Amino acid sequence: MTAQIFKIRRDILIPFGISAGLLLCLLILALLGNGSALERVFLVAITLITIAFFLIAWDRRITITDQGIVIRKFFRTKEIHRDEINHAGCVILRKRVYLLLTTTRGFIILSNAYEDFSALIRNIVAQVGPEKVEEEVRAQAERPVRNRADVISLWFAVVIISGLIILKLSSI
């Protein structure tokens, strides 16, 4: 088996990146225009936090190899050998699905924000073996729950920030 890489879905990353870019534009308008000091401080904080979270989400990836799973987060990499995984469970909260992997060194939580989440689950089930996997996890591999609320709220944020930029430009 070759290594398979799973990243955060593009339909989440695209509006998230646009929101971060629009916030940066709004910050520049506030710094160059006649924005108040409180507005500038607030926009600096929100913009930096949003850009940081975007970079963290953009860099996240899971690699499934023959030996196990490699989880890469911002500035961190965690390798889990297939024999270290004791149990695979699943928690469903509304349309969010969290895959819980219990290992000898702790636990790992993976969400359905990753692209092709059902293939990710199938690969993990193949790695772990059916005796360590709950039935609910197998059901998610066959009939994955898709969370559209995150995407809708991110596009809503793009619209709101665009409106704020228009308001800011009309007052200049």
Helices and strands as residue ranges (DSSP letters): E 4-7, H 10-32, H 37-59, E 61-64, E 68-73, E 76-81, G 82-84, E 85-93, E 96-103, E 106-111, H 117-128, G 130-132, H 135-142, H 149-171
